[in-house]
């Protein structure tokens, strides 16, 4: 198959990501750019969908121009446009999808609608030392906590998933309970770094359930009860609670991930998604994996959160495999979209 140049567009929530990816083995990611809306949404304590959509409209064209300039390529060289079709905020998704389909129509090239979680799942392939198929993947992104066996592009077997709050949701909700600013997950991890280990003991939900499913809603409730018991926690008490919470989540994620790998007979574990940037999770996974002689792969920190590079990569791999490619034109976004429905 000839070398293809893929323009990737990510606009599922509060980050506008654009990237240019070449399927040439010596090419790969040529350039990428990202605009985060964090500052804009901080005043509201969370993402405001209408504001997110409007900001995507303002950012997408300048970011495309920036990526093209940095890569030294032109629009006329683009062979296909990949974009996030879902899941995500409907209005935000529509901005990226409409722009991608309109631009593809003007250029006369096909489009590749991409599942947002598949982008995260494949993002470690952008690393300098990428994993090889097959591998086990821990996907901890936003409202999703899943363990999967990945045999290849589009070949994903679900091994376990969250039954209620995902790890990322639990981080954000617990951060709010502790009075931390948006986005809460990173702020809670920073606070936990100053907490005293073992002082605040919290439950490890489903740690010994015998399966690979997760549940973190009860852990969030346990934090709420602890805060109410104290009354008004001082800074050290808040840090101790944050440390206890993070230790609980990390222990569950590490134990279940290691069990998934050992049960599979494979020797590679991929960690992807925003929570994959958590340094304590990485430290403990690396330690346990070293004992078991298992290789662990992470995306670069810049690719843990939403970004255009992972969409361009997923689109390029799907295009090369003849999957999900469609003529530009009619389209639909899928705000709710189980990954299992996107395999064809």
PyMOL commands that set and color helices and strands:
alter all, ss='L'
color gray80, all
select helices_A, chain A and resi 38-42+49-71+75-77+90-107+116-126+167-177+184-192+217-230+235-264+274-277+279-292+301-303+308-320+339-342
alter helices_A, ss='H'
color red, helices_A
select strands_A, chain A and resi 5-10+15-22+28-36+80-86+110-115+135-141+144-152+155-161+268-272+295-298+325-326
alter strands_A, ss='S'
color yellow, strands_A
deselect
rebuild
show_as cartoon
